[in-house]
């Protein structure tokens, strides 16, 4: 073994990655100690998909419970734990690490850098995560069960949690440290390590959206950390930050939480905008329409995300002037978002379009994310929000932006780039089946929830009045069908990772442009060790000449 | 690839600034709450 380990060590530095053929222990150690951005990208993506499945199983428990009025399968307190953990696992374990994995793989290759700027920090940032989530999920087995006050952790309710509270708070701190280190790595890499000629306004949109997302992370995650630290001291050290009896204010927690929480929403969607802005030009065989306006729209959305937080809490009671400000500021977000949707449609206008799986998921994103955006506009209207608040309408809204929004974009990105990662084409027929199956059932799952919410069904309850039964049953059928369909995706991806399939060309897609397509498929373990000379044809930020 | 010391220094300085910004936000929340 020591011989194999030595050989592996040598390989790591000079010839390529250690494989299973070099022995099991050296292979494990490669993944534990790797500082390679491609390895860590793979680890992040596998971790993300694992968490999406764990969170998915939790959602099935929720949907199974809601197949009928009354209590069906689980204890109400366990139901609350599922609601809370489903959100935490999906947001911090599924979507965010998914985007970080894509950034790890693609940002250095797209800007012509050899790796991320701080590779050892990158390793540390990833390996924090499995421990954070092991700790979070272990709370299901402690005294009092898992956290059950919702992922928003509002006091005073959350302070009545059992022993899960400190474990959840420590886990959230670790997730925050992981996110911040990842974000710092992305910013430093993009600012300092671009290849000569790759000026800021020539960067691919995915890199731009990730740069802005990273700034959001650096500003927002410490705020969450502060809020949960104060929960911890309120519970264990006698402070009264959020207790009125000691001069504190429980509503202040909501302000601080959503000052983090709203930028968090955009942390989970801006990289998706970048992915869609990369895929649509490829399959429309046209440069992205309005590149500069895309960059400015992304920056505008990021800025606005910090001044709209109180639209999550219109019903707590605030001055009318405050409600008006947060309502109009929220509606302003529709302007840069509209610019983006317009640009995507204009990119496709008169394009030579084909509809491979990544394009299908990108188009599904544009259509269904926009639906989620429209219901967001409805929720932004303060007087209407008094009706919608805490109903299933809100659940429908944010699931439309997060599942056919963020998750579809991650799936689209994996289909788009996996031939570059593995050197093998995925099975296109299975990919198309996966898209259509997902696109149908995701609407069966979430669309009826709009009707439930408008009819007055509250969120976060295991029981409901009998008139809500039909739409709940339809929604639950959609949930199970959607979940089953994802195994087709997993099978397809595993086949690529095993090398089973048609060999991919270096360019992979006829219309693809960018530095990542100039290297071999599969991408060599080390790329751009010397900065590349950029062929102007690979710059995706080409001004539109035919509009 | 030969180590580029100037780049390494620039990376560390940029990262240090960003760490300071993140810590600043963390501390600022406590300061705002103790007012």
Interface residues (C-beta under 8 A of the other chain):
Chain A: X114 X117 X118 X121 X180 X183 X184 X185 X187 X188 X191 X192 X193 X218 X219 X221 X222 X223 X225 X226 X227 X229 X230 X241 X252 X256 X529 X530
Chain B: X1 X7 X10 X11 X14 X15 X18 X19 X21 X22 X23 X24 X25 X26 X29 X30 X33
